[in-house]
Amino acid sequence: MRARPRSDVGSSDEVDLMRALHAEHGSALWSYALRITGDRGRAEDVMQETMLRAWRNPQVLDQTRGSARAWLFTVARRIVIDEWRSRRNRDEIATAEVPEVPIEDQTDKALQSWLVADAINQLPKAHREVLLECYYRGHSVAEAAHRLGIPEGTVKSRTHYALRALRLALQEMGVSG
């Protein structure tokens, strides 16, 4: 049966028992929480939540019923496990400022596409066909040769010369790189 949450400060005996509990087990609990979390902030939160649960469960304060330290360590371990299992813990990222989401500028990409299209249009038809089959449609040399009705060696040589001519055309247009 769960104890009801406490809204009152409690009797001075209970306060004294909580202080004694903290004095006796606080240091060990802190070390344990730090060891299982690996983070000072989370360890503080785990320790605080553990002590709060001890405050809300007065049977823990009764030393005649068993080891309070074992109960505190068990509660701390369960708090860490519950945090680890929760989606909230995996999705949160601590940061001082809200990160800006970069928006890619499509202008350069569009301009580059137009320049390449213009340069390709300057190539002879045979070179354009080979580049279209091999690079834009993603066909192998054998597939391109079959589709164009030419030998594979011709596809290879036309591709080589088409790329050289394309590079030259782009340089003449002022494109470097």
Disulfide bonds with the S-S distance in Angstrom:
none
